[in-house]
């Protein structure tokens, strides 16, 4: 996709969520924005690799169109982004399972449910599913999430630390949050269980992208209180409706929060083929992710075609590997060999409708690396990992080849 293609997307200057999509309409990446037009245009700046990383550059190249959903506030955009990422699981967004440092919002299953912000790793260690009513996330920035929760808490106060009133402690003082109206006074019995759960219901609906239902609930409450001549309660409901429609949150999404990652989960796949005169032919795939070997993703391929042809073996491995739609796509591919291997690999990938940058490691007569062929940007930024994965692919393929050959002997 190129900058001139944005004209057909008709992106507005409103806040909202945007979706980079491939030629089949599949979602590649989801983001949030204060201004949809300005944010999406920034993906086509000359410094995109420096500011966003190679993964995002590759994603933009693959994308064919950008669609969007406008929101009335940046807060809604932030909540919807997380909701949609969890729903659609786009390949270019960081996965919750891949980064346990991300945060989530947890609503406890209690008489007066607490609402907590937690790191995902802490949530998984400390809480049991049976104790949790709802969990929302992941959110990459805990600072950003905390700011969002401050806005939500002013609209619908909740407890996070204080304990519900014990009838034996009638002289109990309100907690600090109750004093500043961020807790509805659960600790001093100032709110009923029924009214407190209305706040929790509205928080849940906000996180699930249903602001209209929240507005309808508040209007019904306001009218009900007015009919009962509970005018102070009716005024509170009316003020909350107004606040919900006039959320001041334009600074909630900052420029440094454009992407939830740069290249920290950049995935490189290395391929090699091994055989002796066409016998015991094998191919392998090895993986580096976030600059670390990811051995649980290594794969072995016992080659079917009985030919003494390295190019044919590479074609077979790649076709079998990319038939697995459930495996995450790599951001860079490394081949062992020269220009022939690189061109063969690029052709197979293109035939499968994919765009993935490729490099190849050329060896000398002692099988030592002497050159790397490919885009210099990728090579310069990932040279250490390219050489490591090439060495690992060669080791893994030789090991598998020897294992097969020993069974035949």
C-alpha positions in Angstrom: 0.0 0.0 0.0 1.2 3.5 -0.8 0.4 7.0 0.5 -1.7 7.8 -2.6 -3.9 4.8 -1.8 -5.2 6.6 1.3 -7.5 8.8 -0.7 -9.9 5.9 -1.3 -10.0 5.2 2.4 -11.7 8.6 3.2 -10.2 8.7 6.7 -11.8 11.4 8.9 -10.0 13.6 11.5 -12.2 12.1 14.3 -10.9 9.7 17.0 -11.4 6.0 16.5 -10.0 2.6 15.6 -8.3 1.8 12.3 -7.8 -1.6 10.6 -5.0 -2.3 8.1 -6.4 -5.1 5.8 -5.0 -7.4 3.2 -6.3 -8.1 -0.3 -8.9 -10.5 1.1 -10.1 -8.1 3.7 -8.3 -9.9 6.5 -7.2 -7.7 9.4 -3.4 -7.3 9.6 -3.1 -4.7 12.3 -5.5 -2.7 14.6 -4.6 0.7 16.1 -6.3 3.6 17.9 -6.1 7.3 17.1 -7.0 10.8 18.3 -7.2 11.7 14.6 -7.7 8.8 12.2 -6.4 10.6 9.2 -3.2 12.0 10.8 -2.4 8.7 12.5 -2.7 6.5 9.5 -0.8 9.0 7.3 2.1 8.7 9.7 2.6 5.1 8.7 3.7 6.3 5.2 6.4 8.7 6.4 10.0 8.1 5.3 11.2 7.4 8.8 8.6 4.6 9.4 11.3 1.9 9.9 13.1 4.0 12.5 9.9 5.1 14.3 7.9 1.9 14.0 10.2 -0.9 13.0 10.6 -3.4 10.2 7.5 -5.4 11.1 5.2 -2.4 10.6 7.0 -1.4 7.4 6.3 -5.0 6.1 2.7 -4.8 7.3 2.1 -1.5 5.4 3.6 -3.0 2.3 1.2 -6.0 2.4 -1.9 -4.0 3.3 -4.3 -3.1 0.5 -6.8 -0.8 2.3 -7.4 0.8 5.7 -10.9 0.8 7.2 -12.0 2.5 10.5 -14.6 2.9 13.2 -15.2 6.4 14.5 -15.7 6.9 18.3 -17.1 9.8 20.3 -13.9 9.9 22.4 -10.4 8.7 22.6 -11.3 6.7 25.7 -13.7 4.6 23.6 -11.0 4.2 20.9 -8.6 2.8 23.5 -11.2 0.4 24.9 -12.4 -0.7 21.4 -8.8 -1.3 20.2 -8.2 -3.8 23.0 -11.6 -5.4 22.4 -11.0 -5.8 18.6 -7.4 -7.1 19.0 -8.7 -9.9 21.3 -11.6 -10.7 19.0 -9.7 -10.7 15.6 -6.1 -11.6 16.8 -4.3 -9.7 14.0 -0.9 -11.1 13.1 0.9 -7.7 13.4 -0.3 -6.8 16.9 1.6 -8.1 19.9 -0.2 -11.2 21.4 -1.1 -11.2 25.1 0.7 -14.6 25.4 3.8 -13.1 23.9 4.1 -10.2 26.4 3.1 -10.9 30.0 4.2 -7.3 31.0 1.0 -6.0 29.4 -1.8 -4.9 31.7 -5.4 -5.9 32.1 -8.5 -4.7 34.0 -10.0 -7.3 36.3 -13.4 -7.2 37.8 -13.7 -9.5 40.8 -16.6 -11.8 41.5 -17.7 -10.4 44.8 -20.7 -8.9 46.6 -19.2 -5.4 45.9 -16.8 -6.3 43.0 -13.4 -4.7 43.1 -12.0 -3.3 39.8 -8.2 -3.8 39.5 -5.4 -2.9 37.1 -2.9 -5.8 37.0 0.0 -7.0 34.9 -1.1 -10.1 32.9 1.7 -12.2 34.5 0.5 -11.2 38.0 -3.1 -11.9 37.1 -2.3 -15.4 35.9 -0.2 -16.2 39.0 -2.4 -14.7 41.7 -6.0 -15.1 40.6 -8.2 -18.1 39.9 -10.8 -17.9 37.1 -13.5 -18.8 39.6 -12.8 -15.6 41.5 -13.0 -13.3 38.4 -16.2 -11.8 36.9 -14.6 -10.1 33.9 -11.1 -9.4 32.5 -10.3 -7.0 29.8 -7.0 -6.4 27.9 -4.2 -6.6 27.0 -3.3 -3.0 27.2 0.4 -2.3 26.3 0.7 0.9 28.4 -0.1 0.7 32.0 0.3 4.5 32.4 -2.2 5.0 29.6 -4.6 2.5 31.1 -4.4 4.1 34.5 -5.3 7.5 33.0 -8.3 5.9 31.2 -9.5 4.3 34.4 -9.4 7.6 36.2 -11.9 8.9 33.6 -14.1 5.8 34.0 -13.9 6.0 37.8 -15.2 9.6 37.8 -18.2 8.5 35.8 -18.8 5.2 37.7 -17.1 5.1 41.1 -15.9 1.7 42.2 -13.8 0.2 45.0 -10.4 -1.3 44.6 -8.9 -1.7 48.0 -11.3 -0.8 50.8 -13.5 -3.4 52.5 -17.3 -3.4 52.6 -18.8 -2.1 55.9 -18.9 -4.5 58.8 -22.0 -3.8 60.8 -19.9 -4.1 64.0 -17.9 -1.1 62.9 -20.5 1.7 62.8 -17.9 4.4 63.4 -15.8 3.5 60.4 -14.4 6.4 58.5 -14.6 6.6 54.7 -11.6 5.5 52.7 -9.5 8.1 50.9 -11.1 7.3 47.5 -14.6 7.7 49.0 -13.6 11.1 50.3 -12.6 12.3 46.8 -15.7 10.6 45.2 -13.8 7.8 43.3 -15.3 5.1 45.6 -19.0 5.3 46.2 -18.6 4.6 49.9 -18.8 0.9 50.0 -16.6 1.0 53.1 -19.2 3.0 55.1 -22.3 1.5 53.7 -23.2 4.6 51.6 -24.3 2.6 48.6 -26.5 -0.5 48.3 -25.4 -3.6 46.6 -28.0 -3.1 43.8 -26.8 0.5 43.1 -23.2 -0.5 43.2 -23.7 -3.3 40.7 -25.3 -0.7 38.3 -22.0 1.0 38.2 -20.2 -2.3 37.5 -22.7 -3.1 34.7 -22.0 0.3 33.1 -18.2 -0.2 33.3 -18.6 -3.7 31.7 -20.7 -2.2 28.9 -18.1 0.5 28.2 -15.3 -2.1 28.0 -17.5 -4.1 25.6 -18.0 -1.2 23.3 -21.7 -0.6 24.1 -21.8 3.1 25.2 -25.4 3.5 23.9 -26.6 0.9 26.4 -24.9 2.8 29.2 -26.6 6.0 28.0 -30.0 4.3 27.8 -29.5 2.9 31.4 -28.7 6.3 32.7 -31.7 7.9 31.0 -34.0 5.3 32.4 -32.6 5.8 35.9 -33.0 9.6 35.6 -36.6 9.3 34.6 -37.3 6.8 37.3 -35.8 9.0 40.0 -37.7 12.0 38.7 -41.0 10.2 38.9 -40.3 9.2 42.5 -39.3 12.9 43.2 -35.7 11.8 44.0 -34.4 14.9 42.3 -30.9 14.7 43.7 -30.5 11.2 42.3 -32.0 12.3 39.0 -29.5 15.2 38.8 -26.6 12.7 39.4 -27.8 10.5 36.5 -28.2 13.6 34.3 -24.7 14.9 35.1 -23.2 11.5 34.3 -24.9 11.4 30.9 -23.5 14.9 30.2 -20.0 13.8 31.4 -20.2 10.7 29.2 -21.0 12.8 26.2 -18.2 15.3 26.9 -15.2 13.3 27.9 -12.0 15.4 28.0 -9.4 12.9 26.9 -7.6 14.3 23.9 -4.2 13.7 25.5 -4.9 10.1 26.3 -3.2 8.7 23.2 0.3 10.2 22.9 2.7 10.0 20.0 5.0 7.5 21.8 2.0 5.2 22.1 1.5 4.9 18.3 2.5 1.2 18.4 2.4 -1.2 21.2 5.8 -2.6 20.2 8.6 -1.8 17.8 10.7 -4.8 16.9 10.8 -6.6 20.3 8.9 -9.6 18.9 10.4 -9.4 15.4 10.2 -12.9 14.0 13.0 -14.3 11.8 12.7 -17.8 10.2 15.7 -19.6 8.9 15.6 -22.5 6.4 18.0 -25.1 5.3 17.9 -28.4 3.3 20.2 -31.4 3.8 20.8 -34.7 2.0 23.5 -36.9 0.4 23.1 -37.4 -3.3 19.3 -37.0 -2.9 18.9 -39.5 -0.1 17.6 -38.9 3.4 16.4 -35.5 2.2 15.2 -33.2 5.0 14.4 -29.5 5.4 14.1 -27.5 8.6 12.7 -24.2 9.9 14.2 -22.5 12.9 13.0 -19.3 14.6 14.3 -16.3 16.4 11.8 -14.0 18.0 12.6 -10.9 20.0 16.3 -11.7 19.4 16.0 -15.1 21.2 15.8 -18.6 19.8 12.3 -19.9 20.0 12.9 -23.6 19.9 9.3 -24.6 20.5 8.6 -23.3 17.0 11.4 -25.2 15.2 10.0 -27.6 12.6 11.4 -30.6 10.7 10.3 -31.7 7.2 11.0 -35.1 5.8 11.1 -34.3 2.1 8.8 -36.3 -0.2 10.2 -35.6 -3.7 13.1 -38.0 -4.5 15.3 -35.6 -6.4 18.8 -34.3 -6.0 17.8 -30.7 -6.1 18.3 -28.1 -3.3 15.9 -25.7 -5.0 13.2 -28.3 -5.2 13.7 -29.2 -1.6 13.4 -25.5 -0.6 10.3 -25.1 -2.6 8.7 -28.1 -0.9 9.6 -26.9 2.6 8.2 -23.4 2.0 4.9 -24.7 0.5 4.4 -27.0 3.4 5.3 -24.4 6.0 3.1 -21.7 4.6 0.1 -24.1 4.2 -0.1 -23.8 8.0 -2.3 -20.7 8.3 -2.3 -21.1 12.1 1.4 -20.4 12.4 2.5 -16.8 12.8 4.0 -15.3 9.7 7.7 -14.3 9.9 8.9 -10.7 9.4 12.1 -11.8 7.8 13.3 -15.1 6.1 16.9 -16.3 6.0 18.0 -18.9 3.5 21.3 -20.8 3.4 22.9 -20.3 0.0 23.3 -17.8 -2.7 21.2 -15.8 -5.1 19.5 -19.0 -6.4 18.1 -19.9 -3.0 17.0 -16.4 -2.4 15.2 -16.1 -5.7 13.6 -19.5 -5.4 12.3 -18.7 -1.9 11.0 -15.2 -3.0 9.2 -16.8 -6.0 7.4 -19.4 -3.8 6.4 -16.8 -1.3 5.1 -14.4 -4.0 3.1 -17.3 -5.6 1.4 -17.8 -2.2 0.3 -14.1 -2.2 2.7 -13.1 0.6 5.2 -10.3 0.9 8.0 -11.2 3.3 11.5 -9.8 3.0 14.2 -12.4 2.4 18.0 -12.6 2.7 20.4 -15.4 2.0 23.8 -16.2 3.6 26.6 -17.0 1.2 29.3 -19.4 2.4 32.9 -19.8 1.4 34.5 -23.2 0.5 35.0 -23.8 4.3 31.3 -23.2 4.8 31.9 -20.0 6.6 29.7 -16.9 6.0 31.3 -14.5 3.5 28.3 -12.3 2.4 24.6 -11.7 3.0 22.4 -10.9 0.1 19.2 -8.8 0.5 17.9 -5.4 1.6 20.7 -3.6 3.4 18.2 -2.1 5.9 17.2 -5.6 7.1 20.8 -6.8 7.1 22.2 -3.8 9.0 19.5 -4.0 11.7 19.5 -7.8 12.1 23.0 -9.0 11.0 23.8 -10.7 14.3 20.4 -12.6 14.3 20.7 -13.4 10.6 24.1 -15.2 11.1 22.9 -16.9 14.3 19.7 -18.3 12.7 21.6 -19.4 9.6 24.1 -21.3 11.8 21.2 -22.8 13.8 19.3 -23.9 10.7 22.4 -25.6 9.3 23.1 -27.4 12.7 19.4 -28.5 13.0 19.2 -29.8 9.4 22.4 -31.8 9.6 21.3 -33.3 12.9 18.0 -34.4 11.5 19.6 -35.7 8.3 22.1 -37.8 10.3 19.2 -39.2 12.4 17.3 -40.3 9.3 20.4 -41.7 7.7 21.3 -43.8 10.7 17.9 -45.4 10.6 18.4 -46.5 7.0 21.9 -47.9 7.8 
